[in-house]
């Protein structure tokens, strides 16, 4: 099965630079058309959904999934709340911030079980810890993505205040981030696992100075609107079940060749350099492997949700705790998906 991709007009179309549209044959009339939005054009970052499409898992559930790329978690949540998409892959921090504004977004599957963000510096720099970044400029890929909240969280833990002890600057990712390092515009960069891998693979050697304890702050995952869960729980269960099957398939090394083919279909540009694609996939996939097997894939530790909220409060991103933090997430669908695969 080929993969449909397009973008949402007005929601970060520039994020699609280099992405290619693939034609998709018409499906049966009874297939449910579903739009999934991701915060960057990379197929590797959203590999479970592209594998689930390629292996036919969504089709088995009666779902015809279209992937759309927009710029950052904020845009993903905007697309969900406006009804332009039904499922997306935002970060937990932006979900909490959105709920503080009255947006009923709900996290339904933890894709990046281990933190997929880190603050990186040039390999030869003198910086060894977040506290060393006092008086510096820290770059971010987007203005309101998950990497922004993560950076504030780490730097706040080092007793630094944004605007007084450090400055955050949106510079973009990939080439623009490299240029910002080269020009001296930034001293550090809040990078996703993929961003850091790309910088290193492209010759801009960086190292991560994030303290190990921040590894528990899981990253981007599946989200939908509370209304969808209440009105169509069977649809949510079907989507998560297919997604989880794609995730499990990709974690099996025996399927590696097929997985990379599906990712090339999702973003042909990433597949133009097979060695680069494989290395990037390994880096991203490693962060999606649960730290233990006592909970199903996709499980969200409630205590880490509390820590995420505390970090947003400390960073001033939300003014007060959510009235009901537990309404921001559910482990129901990940558990159901795991049970169906036993």
C-alpha angles and dihedrals in degrees: 000000000000123000127245118217133174138143136247111247112240094016106095102302089172088072088073095066108139096010117127129215115231121204116241125203117239113268130213117293092247095061114112112232112225129183119212119191125204127192095235137023094250115119089196093062089055096034098145093062094049092047090048089052094046095046092048096243094133091046089054087058092050093253127136102199124200118192118215125187123215135162116276139328093289091061091045091055091046090055092049095047093047093051094244090121135020101206133025145165110243129153123261094243094057089046091056091046090049092050089051086060092050099263109142097216117153129199108225106171132025106223099171099048090178123044111283093193135076140162108249132190133189110285094240096046123114094234113114104162139019091260089062089066094074109134094017138113117245117201126219132191095230137014097241107017127124091265090066095058090043092054092049090049094053095043094045088055086059089057094253126139122214112245092020106051101017142004129227115216127187107226105153126240137277112014096009091053090050090050091049091054092046094050093047090242090129133029097195138011133217098225137182117228088260093048092052092046091050092050092050095043091050094052102264097118113208136170130208117243096180113129112250094242090072090066089088091065098099117213139218120347144159119303138174136169123282089235090060091052092050097043102035111020091154090059092051091048091050093049094048092045092055092043092051091050089054090049093050092046091053093050091060109089089208087071096048097113093049091047093053090049090054090049091051089053088052095049115007091187091064089051094055089085106042094186092051092045093051094048092048092048091052091052094049096041092052091064092054095059110103116243091232138011098232091097130042124260109277094034117150117209107227091212091059090052086057090051091049090053092047090053092052090050092049091048093049094242091126125028098216140003118282114264089235114015092177089065088066093071145020133197092195097099097043089052092049091049092050091049091051091055096051 
